Amino acid sequence: MSIQTIARVEFHCADADKTAAGLCADYDFTAGPPAVAADGTRTVDLRQGSIRLRLTSAADPGHPVSAYVARHGDGIAALALGCADPQAALERAERHGARVLDREAGLIAGFGDTALRFVLLEPTEPADATGPTDTTGPAEAAGPGLLDALDHVAICLPGGELAAAVRFCEAALGFHAIFEEYIEVGEQAMDSTVVQSASGLVTFTLIEPDTARRPGQIDEFLAAHGGAGVQHLAFSTRDIATAVRTVRARGVEFLTTPGAYFDALAERLGATAIPVETLRDLHVLVDQDHGGQLFQIFARSTHPRRTSFLELIERQGAGTFGTANIKALYEAVERQTSAAAS
C-alpha cells in the first residue's frame, strides 16, 4: 500500500491567524505567510520537525469551512496522507467502499466530518503550498525544536462503529490492527483499537464508548463535537521534561495525576529513565513494554466545547501506547470535567 505518512493535518478554524499565533507562541511552531484564496478563505501553514499543520478560516458564513466550524467549533477537517501513488490509493479505497468527496482533490469520507486526503509524497515541498498541486513532502526539520513528529491521532467514534471503522482502515487504507483494549473507569467504559500503516508512520487510535455502561467523556465528546472526530493529536518529543517545563512556563496547563500513581511506579516498573520525582513534579505518565519506556502527558483542553486537546510523548524504545496510562488519562479528564461542572 502506498500510504507512507501523515503529510499534514488540516484544521478549519474561526480565525486561522489567531489559532496559528497561539500554537507558535506555546509550542514553537513556525508559520508561513498567510495566503488568501479566490474564494476568500485564509490559510496559514505551520511546521516543526516533520509536523505540518494547515489552518484555514473563511469570512463567508456560507462557506464549507464556516459550516464545519459552526457544527464542531475549531477542529480537524482532514488528514492528508502522503502516498507514493495517490491515485492508486484513492482507487483502492473506493473499491473497498470509501465514499469519494472530491476526486480531483483526492478526498474521501473518513470519520464523521474528518475527511482523508491522498497527496503525493515528494522529496521536496512545493514552492507554493496554496497552488493547484496539493502535495506535501516529508521536509526535514529546520533545527532541533520542542516537537519532532506526529506520533498518533486519537479518533472518537459513536458506540457500535468501532469494528466497522477498523475494517475500513484495513480494507480501504491497507492498515493493520496492532493493539486493542477495553478500559473501565468507574461506571463507564470504552473500547479502543489502534490501527497503523505498513510504514509504521501513520497511527490511528480508534475509540468508542460502551453504550451499555454509564455515559462518560467519550459520549460527552461526541455530543459536544457533533459526532465522530479527532479527540487529540500526539506530538513526539526527544525531551519531554524540557518540553513540558517550557510550554508550562508559557501558560499551557496539563492534566494532573494523583500522587499515588507516582508512589506505585517503582513497584510497577522498577527504575525509570526519567527520575520519578521529575515525573511527579511535571505530572508525566510512564509505561513500558519489551522495547523500552514511553513518557506522556496531556494538555488541558482549551477548546470552547472542551473537546480536542494535545498530547506530548517521548518514546525511549517503547512501541506501544501507554496501556497502563490510558485509564489514568481518562480518570484525569473525569476530574477536569467534574471541576468544570462544579
ChimeraX attribute file (.defattr): number of C-alpha atoms within 10 A of each C-alpha:
attribute: neighborCount
match mode: 1-to-1
recipient: residues
	/A:1	16
	/A:2	21
	/A:3	27
	/A:4	19
	/A:5	21
	/A:6	29
	/A:7	29
	/A:8	26
	/A:9	23
	/A:10	23
	/A:11	25
	/A:12	25
	/A:13	27
	/A:14	21
	/A:15	16
	/A:16	22
	/A:17	18
	/A:18	12
	/A:19	17
	/A:20	24
	/A:21	17
	/A:22	12
	/A:23	14
	/A:24	16
	/A:25	12
	/A:26	16
	/A:27	20
	/A:28	18
	/A:29	23
	/A:30	18
	/A:31	18
	/A:32	14
	/A:33	10
	/A:34	15
	/A:35	16
	/A:36	15
	/A:37	12
	/A:38	7
	/A:39	10
	/A:40	13
	/A:41	17
	/A:42	19
	/A:43	27
	/A:44	23
	/A:45	24
	/A:46	22
	/A:47	20
	/A:48	24
	/A:49	22
	/A:50	18
	/A:51	23
	/A:52	23
	/A:53	21
	/A:54	22
	/A:55	26
	/A:56	27
	/A:57	25
	/A:58	24
	/A:59	14
	/A:60	13
	/A:61	11
	/A:62	9
	/A:63	14
	/A:64	13
	/A:65	21
	/A:66	22
	/A:67	15
	/A:68	20
	/A:69	20
	/A:70	13
	/A:71	14
	/A:72	23
	/A:73	21
	/A:74	27
	/A:75	25
	/A:76	26
	/A:77	26
	/A:78	24
	/A:79	22
	/A:80	26
	/A:81	27
	/A:82	26
	/A:83	26
	/A:84	17
	/A:85	15
	/A:86	21
	/A:87	17
	/A:88	15
	/A:89	24
	/A:90	25
	/A:91	15
	/A:92	17
	/A:93	21
	/A:94	15
	/A:95	12
	/A:96	16
	/A:97	11
	/A:98	20
	/A:99	16
	/A:100	20
	/A:101	15
	/A:102	11
	/A:103	14
	/A:104	9
	/A:105	15
	/A:106	21
	/A:107	21
	/A:108	21
	/A:109	16
	/A:110	22
	/A:111	19
	/A:112	16
	/A:113	19
	/A:114	21
	/A:115	20
	/A:116	22
	/A:117	30
	/A:118	28
	/A:119	28
	/A:120	23
	/A:121	24
	/A:122	16
	/A:123	11
	/A:124	12
	/A:125	14
	/A:126	14
	/A:127	7
	/A:128	11
	/A:129	17
	/A:130	16
	/A:131	10
	/A:132	8
	/A:133	12
	/A:134	17
	/A:135	24
	/A:136	23
	/A:137	21
	/A:138	20
	/A:139	18
	/A:140	13
	/A:141	15
	/A:142	11
	/A:143	8
	/A:144	10
	/A:145	16
	/A:146	21
	/A:147	25
	/A:148	18
	/A:149	19
	/A:150	26
	/A:151	23
	/A:152	23
	/A:153	22
	/A:154	21
	/A:155	20
	/A:156	26
	/A:157	25
	/A:158	20
	/A:159	18
	/A:160	13
	/A:161	15
	/A:162	19
	/A:163	14
	/A:164	10
	/A:165	18
	/A:166	20
	/A:167	17
	/A:168	18
	/A:169	21
	/A:170	18
	/A:171	17
	/A:172	20
	/A:173	23
	/A:174	19
	/A:175	24
	/A:176	18
	/A:177	17
	/A:178	13
	/A:179	14
	/A:180	15
	/A:181	13
	/A:182	13
	/A:183	18
	/A:184	16
	/A:185	14
	/A:186	10
	/A:187	10
	/A:188	18
	/A:189	22
	/A:190	21
	/A:191	18
	/A:192	21
	/A:193	19
	/A:194	22
	/A:195	25
	/A:196	21
	/A:197	22
	/A:198	17
	/A:199	13
	/A:200	14
	/A:201	15
	/A:202	21
	/A:203	23
	/A:204	21
	/A:205	23
	/A:206	25
	/A:207	26
	/A:208	24
	/A:209	28
	/A:210	21
	/A:211	15
	/A:212	10
	/A:213	13
	/A:214	12
	/A:215	15
	/A:216	19
	/A:217	18
	/A:218	24
	/A:219	22
	/A:220	16
	/A:221	22
	/A:222	21
	/A:223	15
	/A:224	16
	/A:225	22
	/A:226	14
	/A:227	17
	/A:228	22
	/A:229	28
	/A:230	27
	/A:231	24
	/A:232	22
	/A:233	21
	/A:234	19
	/A:235	20
	/A:236	23
	/A:237	24
	/A:238	17
	/A:239	17
	/A:240	23
	/A:241	19
	/A:242	13
	/A:243	19
	/A:244	23
	/A:245	13
	/A:246	16
	/A:247	18
	/A:248	16
	/A:249	11
	/A:250	12
	/A:251	9
	/A:252	16
	/A:253	15
	/A:254	21
	/A:255	19
	/A:256	23
	/A:257	20
	/A:258	12
	/A:259	11
	/A:260	9
	/A:261	15
	/A:262	20
	/A:263	13
	/A:264	11
	/A:265	16
	/A:266	11
	/A:267	9
	/A:268	12
	/A:269	13
	/A:270	9
	/A:271	11
	/A:272	17
	/A:273	12
	/A:274	15
	/A:275	9
	/A:276	19
	/A:277	11
	/A:278	11
	/A:279	19
	/A:280	18
	/A:281	13
	/A:282	20
	/A:283	23
	/A:284	24
	/A:285	25
	/A:286	26
	/A:287	21
	/A:288	22
	/A:289	15
	/A:290	9
	/A:291	12
	/A:292	15
	/A:293	21
	/A:294	22
	/A:295	27
	/A:296	25
	/A:297	25
	/A:298	23
	/A:299	19
	/A:300	19
	/A:301	19
	/A:302	13
	/A:303	12
	/A:304	10
	/A:305	15
	/A:306	17
	/A:307	24
	/A:308	23
	/A:309	17
	/A:310	18
	/A:311	20
	/A:312	23
	/A:313	28
	/A:314	23
	/A:315	23
	/A:316	14
	/A:317	13
	/A:318	17
	/A:319	14
	/A:320	18
	/A:321	21
	/A:322	21
	/A:323	16
	/A:324	13
	/A:325	17
	/A:326	16
	/A:327	15
	/A:328	18
	/A:329	19
	/A:330	19
	/A:331	20
	/A:332	19
	/A:333	19
	/A:334	15
	/A:335	15
	/A:336	16
	/A:337	14
	/A:338	10
	/A:339	9
	/A:340	9
	/A:341	7
	/A:342	5
